[in-house]
Amino acid sequence: MTIPQGQQVSVYKTGDFWAKSATATTIGQKVYAKLADGTIETANAGTTKDGFIETPFKVMTAAAVGEIFIMSSWS
C-alpha cells in the first residue's frame, strides 16, 4: 500500500473492520500482520509466524483466501 505524499490518513487502533487475508479465516483466530508489507494472515493465538506479528484483532466471520471477512478488536 502506498500513501501519496500530503494525503491525509486516518489511523485506527480499535474497532471492527473488513479485510482480506492471504489465508482462509476461521471465527476466533487471531490476525497477524506481515512486517515487510502489511499483508495479513490468520492463525490460532500464540502461533509463531516468521516475519509476522500478532495483532489485537480477532476473526469474526469465516472466509476463503482473498474473500472479505470482519476482524474486531472489541472481543
N, C-alpha and C positions, 0 to 999 in steps of 0.2 A: 504494500500500500504506500503510495506517495502522497504527501500533503504538499500542495503548491505553496511556495513562499508567500507569506502575507495572508493565507487563508485561515479563517477562524475555525477552531476545532473545539468541540465540547468533550470533556473527559469525564467519564462516569466511573465511580468506584463500586457502586452497588446498584442493584435493580434487576429487572427481567429484560432479556434481550434475545432477539432472533439471531441465529448464527448458522454457519455451515462448518462441518467438521470433516477432516480428512479420514476419519474413522466412523464406523456405524456407532450410533448412540443408543444407550440403554438408560432408562429412567434411574436416577440415583448415582450415576457415575459422576466423577469429577471432570472438570475441563482443564486441560493442560495447554500452555502456550509455548510455542517454539521461540526461543530467544533470538534466533537469527532473522526471522521474518514475520513473526506474529501468527503463523499458521496455528490452528487449534486442532487438538485431538482429544479423545475422551478415554478414560480408563478408570479402574477402581481407585478409590482414595489410597494414597500412600504408595502408588506404583512409581517406580523409578523409570523415567523415560529420558534417554540421553539427549541433551540439548533442549529439554523442555522444563518448565516449572509448573507446579500445581497451582491453580488459581483458587480463589474462594467460591467459584461458580460451580453449581451442580446442574446436571441434565434433568430437565423437567418433562421432555417429550422424546419418545424414541424416533429415530430416523435412520435411513440408509446413508451411506457415504455420499457426501455432497448435497444432501437434502437439508432443508431448513429445519432447525429444532429450536426449542426455547431453553435458555440457560438462565439460572437465577442465583443471586447471592443472598436472597431473603430466607432460604430454608436452612 
